[in-house]
């Protein structure tokens, strides 16, 4: 995180002090970016089903039939497991009705953290590219593909 802040503030001198340090830091940035992308991959549909079952059980209502579940799963398919797990609990904490939340209720609570996560990935990617260009200029290395 300190490297990302240093890139943002154009204060990367200590991170490129040597070629070895520069390459190590570039490698770390790439790994962090890959980890974030992996973390934000869409969840297995079973997690959406589990979220719906949690809500139905909590609110004492029926789970939708097969077609209804498919619609929920199709609408919520892009969200990663971490968001489904954490924010379903948040939805249950704040939901005021004794019925199953409709897809729009899930979207309203899942979308802000999803957008935040995707924006973080985009910003980290841009900072990684910027750092790669700095490393390339400092050490005349080929950092293409980073």
NORNORMO-V236663 format. One record per residue. N is the residue number from 1. D_FIRST is the distance of its C-alpha to the first C-alpha in whole Angstrom. Layout:
n: {N:N}
d_first: {D_FIRST:D_FIRST}
This chain:
n: {1:2:3:4:5:6:7:8:9:10:11:12:13:14:15:16:17:18:19:20:21:22:23:24:25:26:27:28:29:30:31:32:33:34:35:36:37:38:39:40:41:42:43:44:45:46:47:48:49:50:51:52:53:54:55:56:57:58:59:60:61:62:63:64:65:66:67:68:69:70:71:72:73:74:75:76:77:78:79:80:81:82:83:84:85:86:87:88:89:90:91:92:93:94:95:96:97:98:99:100:101:102:103:104:105:106:107:108:109:110:111:112:113:114:115:116:117:118:119:120:121:122:123:124:125:126:127:128:129:130:131:132:133:134:135:136:137:138:139:140:141:142:143:144:145:146}
d_first: {0:4:5:5:6:9:10:11:12:14:13:12:16:14:12:16:18:20:20:19:16:15:17:15:11:13:14:11:9:13:13:10:12:15:14:13:16:18:17:18:22:25:26:29:32:33:30:31:35:34:32:35:37:35:36:40:40:38:41:44:44:45:42:43:45:44:44:42:40:39:39:36:34:35:33:30:30:26:24:22:23:21:22:25:25:23:25:28:28:27:30:32:32:32:35:38:41:43:42:40:37:37:35:34:33:31:29:29:27:25:24:22:19:20:20:16:15:17:15:12:13:15:12:10:13:14:11:12:16:15:13:16:19:18:18:21:23:22:23:26:24:24:21:23:22:18}
